[in-house]
Amino acid sequence: MRIDDPRLPSSPGFWRSPLRGPRFTSVLGLVLLVGITLLFVTGLVSYAAYNPDLSPVNDQTPDKGILGFYLFAWPTDPHWLYRLTQGLHVTLGITLIPVLLAKLWSVVPRLFALPPARSLAHALERISLLLLVGGGLFEFTTGVLNVQLDYVFPGSFYPLHFYGAWVFFSAFVAHAVLKVPTAVRAVRERGREQGELVSPRPDAPTVSRRGALWFVGGASLLLLVTTVGQSIGGALRRTALLAPHGGADPGSGPNGFQINKTAAYAGIDAAETGAEAWRLVVTGRTGTVRLSRAQLLRMPLHSSALPIACVEGWSTADQWWRGVRLRDLAALVGHDGDPPDVFVESLQRHGAFRRAALRANQVADPRSLLALYVNGEDLSPDHGYPARIIVPAAPGVLNTKWVARLTFGDL
């Protein structure tokens, strides 16, 4: 067969959809230009929120090298910051799926075009396109699977998604530099379309290109409506039909709000959390103290209204927490001035982040608590009884449940 045989995908005549064309592809590409840039930025922000410079405690991604240039101490104000940035990251990623798939469909003929490279510029474009397609499918697939199924990957999700994001975005930037001027020109121009994406012998149209764009936009809107409620909460949570933490709250009463890990999943032994057995071990500059829950309750107690916000994009409304300030616990072991970082250890036996670290600025915030109560009632076992961490603007996994030990000082 000849290369231009219409029975081969390398031939322009093989692709007969009348929808393909520069303008259709360009509109989708410009939407992705804005959306994916915002996705990348909010993804980096999420990674910074985990404080991965506190290696090897929170750092799930080895050998970052220059890729860690943007890391900084995550702020505690506003207290809903992570709820906003990660909710935007996950919701936008899901909403863009129809746009991404339509864009990939619109450029499929280019993946089969022969010869593979007609010039150096064309070769660079083809390589960026392959990395773009592969990277985009990988990032969106791993992200959706992590949101829907939670930790289904060999090893840690974080390095896979982190390195994949850099590969994908590098190809995305290279492709954008090459194609944005052409895309803008194609959107502005009117009249008969020409180019390699236009079929030389198109089938009869069943829908217009404008209708196809409306269809893609409608699919994105449907995903938005059935997902965003898990981040906003309240009555809108019930509309999040496609989100694992959508729908009604899992229970009623003061502890009846969303959770990620149950006590049973984490392997918590009720005998270890009872009043006679459980002790909080606090270590710092002047030594170690061991505190029962009754002793903690005799210390000054403070309240904070804070949400739980997780990497999967879901969050709760503000809950009313009450407990001992972390900075007061630091003062018990010799850190009377500015408190240092703290290393937190949990009783949990299964799942990620059995240990976590918090920055000094998080410890110092007066709203950061070792919480003993929520909404006026003892913590339930699933919410971390006998004690848990709650810190403003921190990712949910850093709000460690079933706390057993706090170590203040250099990590």
MIZA-490526 format. One record per atom (N, C-alpha, C): y, x, z. Coordinates in steps of 0.02 Angstrom, whole numbers, plus 32768, in hexadecimal, padded with zeros to 4 digits. Layout:
YXZ ...
END
This chain:
7FC480298000 800080008000 803F802B8000 807380137FE0 80B380357FE1 80D880278022 810680558034 812D804C8071 8154800B806F 816D7FF88033 81967FBC802D 816D7F7D801F 812A7F828027 80FF7F48801D 81117F148052 81237ED6803D 81397EA3806D 81047E8F80A0 80C67EA68096 80927E9680C7 80947EC78102 80BC7EFC80FD 80C07F2F8132 81007F25815B 80FC7F30819D 81397F2881C7 816F7F5C81B7 815E7F918193 81907FC3817F 81BC7FAA8146 81A97F738127 81CF7F5780F0 82017F238109 82407F2680F3 82707EF28107 82597EAC80F6 82327EA580C0 821A7E6480AC 81E77E4580DB 81CA7E6E8107 81997E548137 81BA7E26816A 81F97E36817B 821D7E1181AF 82487DDC818E 82367D9C8198 82537D688170 827F7D378197 82897D4481D7 82B37D1581FD 82FB7D1781E3 83197CDE81D6 835F7CDD81BF 83917CE881F8 83787CEC8236 83A57CF5826F 83BC7D3D8278 83927D6B8264 83A37DB2826F 83DE7DC68244 840A7DEC8264 84457E048241 84727E2A8270 84A07E518256 84CB7E7B8280 84F27E5382B4 850C7E1982A2 85367DF482D1 850C7DD9830B 84D27DBC82FD 84A67DA28332 84937DD98362 847E7E128347 846A7E4B8371 84A57E668398 84E07E688379 851A7E858399 85327E5B83D4 85307E1983CD 85447DEE8405 85187DFA8442 84D67DFC8435 84A77E09846C 84B27E4E8489 84BF7E7F845E 84C97EC38476 85067ECB84A1 853C7EA88490 85797EAD84B7 85717E8B84FB 854B7E5584FE 853C7E35853E 85147E65856A 84E37E86854C 84BA7EB68572 84E37EF38586 85137F07855E 853D7F40856F 855F7F3585B3 857B7EFA85BC 859C7EE985FB 85687EDF8633 85357EB78624 85047EA58658 84DC7EE08671 84C47F0B8644 849A7F438659 84C47F78867D 85037F808669 852E7FAF868E 85377F9786D6 85427F5686DF 85497F3B8723 85077F418749 84CF7F368727 848D7F3F8747 84847F86875F 84967FB68736 848D7FFC8748 84B8800E8784 84F67FF98784 8523800987BC 850A7FE987FD 84F77FA987FB 84DF7F898838 849C7FA6884F 84747FC0881F 84367FE28832 844480238857 8474804A883E 848680878861 84A3807788A6 84CA804388AA 84E6802E88EA 84AF801C891B 847C7FF98903 84437FE6892D 842080248947 84188055891B 83F68093892F 841E80B78965 846180B8895D 848B80D78990 848680B389D2 847D807189D0 8478804A8A0E 843B805D8A37 840880788A18 83CD808D8A3C 83D680D18A5E 841180F08A55 841E81318A72 83E881648A62 83D8816F8A23 83A2819D8A13 83B281E68A22 83F081F78A33 83FF823B8A49 83E1824B8A8D 83CA82188AB1 83AA82238AF1 836182378AE7 835582668ABC 8312827D8AA9 82F1829E8AE5 82B082968AEE 8282826D8AC5 827782288AE1 82A5820F8B08 829A81D08B2C 829D81948AFE 82D881878AE1 82DF814E8AB5 82D181608A6C 82D181A08A5E 82CF81B68A18 828A81AD89FB 8284817E89CC 8245817189AA 824281958967 827681BB8956 827B81D88913 828682238917 8252824C890D 825982948912 827C82B288D6 829882EE88E0 82B3831688A9 82E882F18881 831782D288A4 834D82AE8880 837A82E0885C 8385831B887B 83B1834C885C 83F6832F8850 8410833A8815 845483238806 845782D78800 841E82B687FD 841F826D87F8 8435824C8838 843A8272886E 8451825688AD 849A826388BB 84C082718887 850682858891 8531824E88B0 851E820F88A8 854881D788BB 853B81BE8902 850C81DD8927 84F881C28968 853081CA899B 8536819A89C7 856A819A89FA 855381708A35 857581788A6E 856481508AA8 857781078A9B 854680DC8A9D 855080968A8C 857C80738AC0 85B0804F8AAC 85DE80308ADC 85BF7FF38AFE 85DE7FDE8B34 85C77FA28B58 85F67F678B4C 862B7F718B27 865A7F3B8B17 86627F358ACB 86667EF78AB1 865A7EB98AD5 86107EB08AE6 86017E888B17 85BD7E838B30 858D7E658AFD 85A87E438ACA 857F7E248A96 857B7E508A57 858E7E8F8A5D 85947EBA8A21 85517EC189FD 851B7ED28A20 84DB7EDB89FE 84C07E9889E4 84CF7E638A08 84BB7E2189F1 84D97E1389AD 85187E2789A3 853B7E1C8964 85207E4A892D 851E7E8C893A 850D7EBB8906 84C57EB488EF 84967EAB891E 84507EA6890A 84407E6188EE 84617E2D8908 84587DEB88EB 84707DEA88A3 84A97E0B8896 84C27E108851 84927E388826 84777E6F8840 844A7E9A8819 840C7E738803 83EC7E528831 83AD7E2F8822 83BB7DF187F7 83EC7DCA8809 83FA7D8D87E4 84107D9C879C 843B7DCE8794 84517DE18751 84177DFC8728 83EC7E258747 83B27E408723 83857E098708 83787DD78731 834D7DA0871A 83707D7686E5 83B17D6B86EE 83D77D4286BF 83DA7D63867A 83DB7DA58678 83E17DC88638 839F7DCD8611 83687DB9862E 83277DC0860D 83267D9E85C8 833B7D5F85C0 833B7D42857D 83677D68854B 83A07D828563 83CC7DA98537 83A97DE98520 83897E0B854F 83657E49853E 832D7E3B850C 83067E078518 82CE7DF884EB 82E77DE584A6 831D7DBE84A4 83397DAB8462 83547DE8843E 83747E158462 838E7E528443 83557E7D8428 831F7E84844E 82E67EAC8436 82C77E8B83F8 82C17E4883F9 82A67E2583BF 82D27E318382 83137E31838C 83417E368353 833E7E7A8331 83297EAF8355 83287EF28338 82E27F0C832B 82AF7EE18331 826A7EF78326 82617F1A82E2 827F7F0282AC 82757F25826C 82877F6F826E 82B87F818296 82CC7FC78299 82967FF482B7 826C7FD882E2 823880008301 8203801582CE 81FD7FF18297 81C97FFE8265 81E5801E8226 822780288224 8246804281E7 822E808881D6 822380958197 820F80D6817E 824180EE8149 824D812F8144 82318165816D 824C816381B5 8229818381E5 823F8180822B 828681998236 829B81CC8210 82DE81E78218 82FA81FC81D5 833581E181C4 835681F28185 838A8229818E 839E823481CD 83D0826881DC 83CC82768227 83F182A8823E 83F282B78286 840D827C82AE 8443825E8296 8460822582B9 842F81EB82BB 840C81E08283 83DA81AA8282 83A081B982B1 838B81F882B4 8355820B82E2 836981FF832A 83A78212833C 83BF82068380 83C181BB838F 83D68194835F 83D8814C8368 839281308374 83618147834D 831C812E8354 82FF81418398 830C817F83AE 82F3819483EF 8313816B8427 835581628422 8377813A8456 835D80F28455 834D80D9841A 833480958415 82EF808E8436 82C380BF842B 828180BE8449 828580C38495 82B080F184AE 82B980F784F6 82DA80B98513 8307809C84EC 832A80608502 82F980258509 82CF801B84D7 829F7FE584D9 826C7FEF8510 824E802C8511 821C803A8545 82398038858B 827380588593 8293805885D5 82A9801385EB 82C47FEC85BD 82DA7FA885CF 829F7F7D85E5 82697F7F85BF 822E7F5785D2 82127F6E8615 82117FB18620 81F67FCB865F 82227FB6869A 82647FBE8694 82907FAE86CC 828F7F6386DC 82947F3A86A9 82957EF286B6 82517EDB86D0 821A7EF686B6 81D87EE186CD 81CB7EF68715 81D87F358725 81CD7F4C876A 81FB7F28879A 82397F1B8786 82677EF787B2 824F7EB187C0 823A7E8D878C 82237E488796 81E47E4787C0 81B57E7487B3 81777E7687DA 81857E868823 81B57EB28830 81C57EC28876 81E47E858899 820E7E618875 822D7E268893 81F97DEF88A0 81CC7DE58870 819D7DAD8874 81607DBC889E 81487DFB889C 81087E0B88BC 810E7E3C88F6 81457E6388F9 81537E8F8931 81217EC98936 81377F038922 81127F41892A 80CD7F3F8909 80CB7F3588C8 808B7F3288A4 807D7F73887F 80A57FA7888A 80A17FE38862 807A801A8886 80598046885F 803A8081887E 807180AF8897 806D80C388D7 80A380E988F3 80DD80BB8904 811880D68904 815380B08916 8176809488D9 8190805788DF 81B7803888AA 81F88060889D 8214807D88D1 8257809A88CC 825B80D4889B 822F8108889E 8236813D886C 822881258825 81F980F6881D 81EA80DC87DB 822980BB87BD 8247809087E4 8282806C87CB 82BE809A87C5 82C480CA87F2 82FD80F887F3 82FD812487B5 82C6814887A9 82C381758770 82C2814D872F 829F8114872E 829F80EA86F3 82E580D386E1 830E80C38714 835280AC8707 837C80E286E6 8374812186FB 839B815786DD 838681638695 834581608686 832E81698641 834981308616 834180F3862F 835780B98609 83A380BA85FE 83C980C98632 841280C5862B 842C80FE85FF 840C81398602 8420817085D6 8417815C858D 83DD813D857D 83D181258539 840280EE8527 841180C48558 8440808C854D 848680A6853C 849C80D98561 84DE80F68553 84E08115850E 84AB813C84FD 84A9815C84BB 84AA81288484 848480F3848D 848180BE845B 84C3809A8456 84E4808E848F 8524806C848F 855A8094846B 855980D68477 858B81018455 858380FD8409 854480FA83F3 853880F783AB 854680B2838D 853C807D83B6 853B803A8398 8574800C83AC 8597801A83E3 85CB7FEB83F8 86017FE183C3 861C801583A3 864E8009836F 86357FDB8337 85F67FE68323 85D87FBC82EF 85CF7F758307 85BB7F6D8347 85B07F2B8363 85F17F048367 86267F24837F 86677F028384 867F7EED833E 86767F19830D 868B7F0982C9 86627ECE82AD 86217ECD82BC 85F67E9882A3 86087E5482C1 861D7E548301 86307E168322 86717DFB8305 869E7E2882F5 86E07E1482DB 86DE7DFC8293 86B27E19826B 86B07E0A8224 86907DC68216 86A87DA681E3 868C7D6681CD 86717D6F8186 864A7D3F8170 86317D41812C 85E77D54812A 85CF7D6280EF 85897D7080E4 85747DB18106 853D7DAE812D 85267DE98151 84FA7E148125 84FF7E55812F 84D77E84810B 84BD7EB8813C 848A7EDD8126 846E7F128150 84237F0E8154 84057F408175 83BC7F468176 839B7F0F819F 83C07EED81CC 83A27EB881F4 839F7E7581CE 83C47E708199 83C57E328172 838A7E328142 83617DFE8146 83267DFA811B 833A7DF180D2 831B7E1780A4 832A7E0D805D 830D7DCD8041 82DC7DB08064 82BF7D70804D 82B17D44808A 82E77D2A80A9 82E07D0580E7 82BE7CC180DE 829C7CAB8111 82817C678112 82BB7C35811A 82AB7BF7810F 82DD7BC28118 82EE7BBD8163 832E7BB98173 83417BB781BA 832E7B7481DA 83187B778219 830C7B3B8241 83407B338277 83667B688283 839C7B6682B4 83D07B99829E 840E7B8D82AD 84427BBC829A 84447BF682CC 84657C2C82B8 846C7C6482E6 84937C508324 84C67C26831B 84EB7C0E8355 84BE7BE58383 84927BBC8365 84637B95838D 84337BC283B2 841D7BF98392 83EF7C2783B3 84127C4983EF 84527C5A83E6 84777C78841E 847F7C468457 848B7C078447 84907BD4847B 844D7BCD849F 84167BD3847A 83D37BCE8498 83C87C0784CA 83DB7C4484B6 83D47C7E84E3 84007C758520 843E7C5F8515 846B7C54854D 84517C1E857C 84337BE98560 84177BB4858A 83DD7BCC85B4 83B27BF78596 837A7C1385BC 83937C3F85F5 83C87C6685E8 83E57C8F861D 84037C638654 84247C2E8641 84427C018671 840C7BE0869C 83D47BCE867E 839D7BB086A3 83817BE186D7 83797C2086C3 83607C5286F3 83937C5D872A 83D37C5D8719 84077C65874C 84047C2D8780 84017BEF8768 84017BB58795 83C37BB487C2 838A7BCA87A7 834B7BC887CD 833E7C0887F5 83707C3487F8 83677C73881D 839E7C80884F 83DD7C72883C 84167C898864 84187C6C88AA 83F97C3288B4 83FA7C1288F6 83DC7C3C892D 83AC7C68891C 838E7C918950 83C07CC4896C 83F37CD48946 84267D02895E 84607CDE8980 84707CA38969 84A87C7E8985 84947C5A89C5 84587C3E89C6 843F7C1B8A01 845B7BD48A06 84537BB68A40 84697B728A4A 84427B418A1F 84637B0C8A09 84427AD889E1 842B7AF4899E 844D7B288984 843A7B448943 83F77B698945 83DF7B7B8981 839E7B9C8985 83677B708967 836E7B2F896D 833A7B028954 83387B018908 836E7B1888E7 836D7B1B889D 834C7B5A8883 833F7B8B88AF 83227BCB8899 82D77BC48891 82C37B9B8860 827D7B8A8857 82527BC5883F 82727BF5881C 824C7C2F8802 824F7C6B8830 82707C658869 82777C9D8897 82467C9588D1 82257CCC88E5 81F37CC7891B 82107CB2895E 82527CBD8968 82727CA889A6 82A27C6E899A 82957C478966 82BB7C0B895A 829A7BD0897D 82B37B95896F 82987B5A898F 82AE7B5489D7 828C7B2B89FE 829F7B1F8A43 82907B5C8A6E 82B27B608AA7 82A37B958AD7 825C7B8D8AEF 823D7BC58B04 81F57BC38B16 81E57BA08B57 82187B8A8B7C 820B7B698BBB 824A7B468BD3 82477B2C8C10 82817B0B8C2D 82927B2E8C6E 82CB7B1D8C8A 82DF7B3B8CC9 83047B7D8CC0 83177B9D8CF7 833F7BDA8CF3 83207C148CCC 82DD7C188CCB 82BB7C4D8CA6 82A17C368C62 82B87BFD8C4B 829C7BE18C0D 82BF7BF78BCE 82CF7C378BC8 82EE7C508B8B 82C17C838B6A 82D57C9A8B2F 82A97CC28B03 82937D038B23 82567D188B13 823B7D598B28 82197D798AEC 820E7DBA8AF1 81EA7DDF8ABD 81A67DF48AD5 81A37E108B12 81637E268B2E 81557DFE8B6D 811A7DE18B71 81057DBF8BAE 80E87DF18BDF 80E37DDE8C1D 80C47E098C50 807B7E178C3E 80597DE48C23 80137DEE8C10 800D7E218BD8 80387E1C8BA5 80377E4C8B6E 80457E928B86 80747E9A8BB4 80877EDC8BCD 80547EF88BFE 80237ED28C12 7FEF7EEA8C40 80077EEF8C88 80347EC28C9B 804E7EC38CDF 801A7EA58D0F 800B7ECB8D44 7FDC7EB58D77 80057E948DAF 7FF77E548DBC 801E7E308DEE 801A7E518E32 7FE37E748E41 7FDD7E958E82 80117ECC8E8A 80277EEB8E51 80587F218E54 809F7F088E5E 80AB7EC98E4F 80EE7EAF8E53 80FA7E848E90 80C87E7E8EBB 80D07E578EF8 80FE7E7A8F2A 81167E538F5B 81477E6D8F8B 812C7EA78FB4 80EC7EA78FC3 80CF7EDD8FEC 80C47F1D8FC4 80B57F168F84 80A27F518F5D 80DC7F728F37 81097F498F1D 813C7F648EF0 81737F898F15 81847FC38EFC 81BD7FE98F14 81E280068ED9 822480058EDC 824C80268EA9 8259806D8EC0 8247809D8E97 825280E48EA6 829180FA8E82 82C281128EAA 830281288E8E 830B81728E9E 8314819B8E6A 831A81E48E71 835D81FB8E55 837B822B8E78 83BB82468E60 83CB82888E81 840B82968E88 842282D88E9F 840B82E88EE6 840A82B78F12 83F982C48F59 83B182B58F6A 838882A38F3A 834282978F48 832B82548F2F 82FA82378F52 82D981F98F3C 82D981C68F75 82E781888F63 82DF81508F92 82B1811D8F74 828E80F98F9F 826180C48F8A 827A80828FA9 828480518F7F 82A280128F95 82757FD78F85 826A7FAD8FB7 82467F6F8FAB 82777F3C8F8E 825D7F058F76 828A7ED18F5B 82B57EB48F93 82997EAE8FCE 82C17E959006 82FB7EC49016 82F07F059013 83267F35901F 835B7F318FE8 83467F298FAA 83767F208F74 83A17EE28F7F 83827EAD8F97 83A77E6F8FA2 83DB7E758FDA 83D37EA79006 84047EB2903B 843E7EDD9025 84397EFA8FE9 84717F208FCD 84A47EEF8FAF 84E27F078FA1 85137EDA8F80 84F87EC28F3C 84F97E828F32 84E07E648EF4 851B7E4E8EC9 85147E558E88 85487E448E58 852A7E1C8E1F 85547DF88DFB 853D7DCD8DC5 855D7DE18D83 85377DD68D4C 854F7DE38D09 85347DAD8CDB 855E7D958CAE 85487D658C7A 853E7D8B8C39 84FF7D988C28 84EF7DC28BEE 84B57DA58BC6 84B57DB08B84 847D7D998B5A 84467DCF8B57 840D7DBB8B3D 83D97DEA8B26 83DB7DE88ADA 83E07E228ABA 83E27E268A71 83B17E5B8A5A 83847E498A2C 834E7E758A18 83557E8D89D0 83307EC489C1 83337EE2897F 831A7EB38949 82EF7E82895C 82D77E52892C 830C7E1F8917 83487E238933 837F7DF9891F 838A7DBC894A 835C7DAD8978 83667D7289A2 838C7D8589E1 83AB7D5389FF 83CF7D5F8A3E 83D07D1F8A65 83E17D258AA5 83E97CEB8AD0 84347CDF8ADA 84437CA58AF6 84877C9A8B0F 84917CC68B4D 84CE7CC98B66 84DA7CEE8BA4 84B27CCE8BDC 848D7CF88C00 84697CE28C3C 848D7CFF8C79 84867CDE8CB1 84A97CF38CEE 847A7D1D8D18 84867D5F8D17 845B7D8E8D3A 847B7DA28D7D 84527DB08DAE 846B7DC68DEF 843E7DFD8E0A 845C7E328E22 84357E6A8E3C 84627EA28E55 84477EDE8E58 84697F198E71 84847F418E37 84C37F568E3C 84E07F7E8E07 84BC7FC18E01 84B37FD68DC2 849280178DB7 84BB80508DD6 84FD804B8DD3 852580818DEE 852080848E3A 8512804C8E5C 8506804C8EA4 84C4806E8EB5 849280638E8B 845280868E95 845980D08E89 848380E48E58 8490812B8E4D 84B2814A8E89 84DF81248EA9 8502813E8EE3 84D2814A8F1E 849C81238F22 846B812B8F58 844B81718F57 8448818F8F1B 842581D08F15 845682078F01 849582008F19 84C382388F14 84F382388EDA 84F482048EB1 852182018E77 855A81D08E87 858781E68EB5 85BC81B98ECD 85F581B38E9C 860181E78E73 863881E38E43 862281C18E04 862E81E28DCD 861881C68D8D 85CC81CB8D89 85A881948D82 855F81978D80 854781B78D40 850C81D88D41 84F081F88D06 84C481C98CDE 84A381E48CAB 847081BF8C87 843781AD8CB7 8410817B8CA5 83D781678CCE 8399815F8CA2 836181758CBC 8320816E8C9C 82FB81368CC0 82E781028C9B 82C980C68CB8 827F80C38CA5 825580B78CD7 820C80B28CCB 81F4806D8CE1 81C880518CBA 81AE800E8CC5 8165800F8CDB 814F7FD88CF9 81097FD08D0A 80DE7FBE8CCE 80FD7FAC8C96 80D77F938C5D 80A77FC98C43 806D7FB38C2D 80397FE08C13 80337FDE8BC7 804B7FA98BA8 80447FA18B60 80877F938B40 808F7FA78B01 80CC7F9A8ADD 80FC7FD48ADE 812D7FD18AB1 815E80078AAB 819180058AE4 81B3803D8AEE 81EA80438B1E 81D380348B65 819A80528B79 818780508BC0 81B6807B8BE9 81D880AA8BC7 820C80D28BE6 824980CF8BB9 828380D08BD7 82C180CD8BAF 82F880F08BD6 832D81028BB4 836581248BD3 83A681008BC2 83D481038BF1 841680E58BE8 844B811B8BF1 848081158BCA 84B781458BCE 84E0813A8C0E 8506816E8C20 8530816B8C5C 856281328C59 857F81268C1D 85B080F08C18 858F80AC8C23 854F80A58C12 852C80678C1F 851D805E8C69 850A80958C8A 84FD80928CD2 853D80828CF8 8575809D8CE2 85B580958D05 85D2804F8CFF 85C080298CCB 85DD7FE78CC1 85CB7FBA8CFC 85FB7F998D1A 85ED7F6F8D55 85C07F338D46 85B77F228D05 858A7EEB8CF4 85427F008CEB 85357F428CED 84F17F5B8CE4 84CC7F558D27 84957F308D25 84727F1E8D63 84287F308D61 840D7F3B8D9C 83C67F338DA7 83BF7EEA8DBE 83AF7EBE8D90 83B27E768D9D 83757E608DC4 83817E348DF5 834C7E178E1F 83467DCC8E15 837D7DAE8DFD 837F7D678DF1 839B7D5A8DAB 838A7D208D8F 83A97D098D52 83B67CBE8D58 83F47CAA8D4A 84087C648D4D 83F87C448D90 84017C6C8DC6 83F97C528E0A 83B27C518E24 83837C6D8E00 833D7C6B8E14 831D7CAF8E0D 82E87CBD8E34 82C47CFC8E2B 82AF7D048DE2 82B07D428DCB 82947D508D89 824C7D388D86 82387D1B8D4D 81F27D0A8D43 81CC7D4A8D31 818A7D4B8D36 81647D868D21 81737D9B8CD9 817A7D6A8CAC 81887D7B8C66 81CE7D978C5C 81FC7D898C89 82407DA48C83 824B7DE18CAF 82147DFD8CCB 821A7E3E8CEA 82157E428D35 81FF7E0C8D56 81F87E0F8D9F 81CC7E4B8DB2 81E17E708DE4 82137E628E18 825A7E7A8E08 82637EA48DD5 82A67EBD8DC5 82A87ED58D7D 82E17ECC8D5D 82E97EE28D18 83307EFD8D0E 83397F248CD9 837B7F3C8CC6 839E7F098C9B 83DF7F018CA4 84087EDA8C76 844A7F008C6D 84597F108C2D 84947F398C1D 84BA7F168BE4 84FC7F118BE9 85227EF08BB3 851C7F168B71 85117EF08B3B 85117F098AF6 84D57F358AE4 84A57F3D8B11 846C7F688B04 84357F428ADF 840E7F638AB3 83D47F428A95 83A37F2A8ACB 83807EF48ABC 83547ED68AED 83217F058B0B 83047F338AE2 82D07F5F8AFC 82EB7F918B2F 832C7F9B8B31 83497FC88B64 83587FA38BA4 83527F618BA4 83587F3A8BE1 83127F348C00 82FA7F6C8C19 82B47F758C2E 82A07F428C63 82647F258C59 82487EF68C8A 82157F198CB6 82067EFA8CF0 81D47F138D1F 81E27F5C8D34 82217F688D47 82387FAD8D55 82137FC98D92 81FC80078D8B 81DA80298DC2 820080668DDC 822680878DAF 824780C68DC3 828880CF8D9C 82BA80E88DBF 82FA80FC8DA1 830781448DB2 8313816E8D80 832281B58D8A 836781C38D6E 839781D18D9B 83DC81DF8D86 83E782298D7E 8408823D8D48 841682838D3D 840582988CF7 840682DB8CEB 83F882F58CA8 83B282E28C92 83AB82CB8C54 836A82B68C39 834B82ED8C10 
END
